Amino acid sequence: MLTNILRFLQIFALGTWLGAIIFLSFVVAHAAFTTLQSRDQAGAFVGFALGRLHHLGVIAGLIYVVAGLALAPTLKSLLHPAMILVIVMAALTAVSQRGVTPRMAALRHQMVSVDATPPDNSLRIEFDRLHVWSVRLEGTVLLLGLAALFLTVRSKPQ
């Protein structure tokens, strides 16, 4: 019974994290950029939501790892491919949250309006570069998460 609960927690945590990434990427961001009055407002809104997503992701990753360790309380369980993927996901999420996102926010503040800043402005160039990295990090977390979810679901209970 406890094994089923722990496996459920792993799958629920990972599924919730992945679902939130998909929802933010394909619904919230699109809605913000099509309904709000300016791209700057939309960017601020999506940035706020992304911060919340990152917190959710770190918590979900922690739940996944703790449940995995409870299923097989050895350090060897940390070497399970799905566990490694979730740990990498959490690390990439932390890099985005602690490194990329604050730098983008600082640049957004300096520019006042990202949309009104010319594309050849050094602040805008750096912002755009960081935005590309933010998207890459989030996409990588999503792909790793899908692989981790597949590996988790197909693995035998320990």
Secondary structure as GFF3:
##gff-version 3
##sequence-region A 1 158
A	DSSP	alpha_helix	2	23	.	.	.	ID=ss1
A	DSSP	pi_helix	24	28	.	.	.	ID=ss2
A	DSSP	alpha_helix	29	35	.	.	.	ID=ss3
A	DSSP	alpha_helix	39	71	.	.	.	ID=ss4
A	DSSP	three_ten_helix	75	79	.	.	.	ID=ss5
A	DSSP	alpha_helix	81	95	.	.	.	ID=ss6
A	DSSP	pi_helix	96	100	.	.	.	ID=ss7
A	DSSP	alpha_helix	101	111	.	.	.	ID=ss8
A	DSSP	alpha_helix	122	154	.	.	.	ID=ss9
###
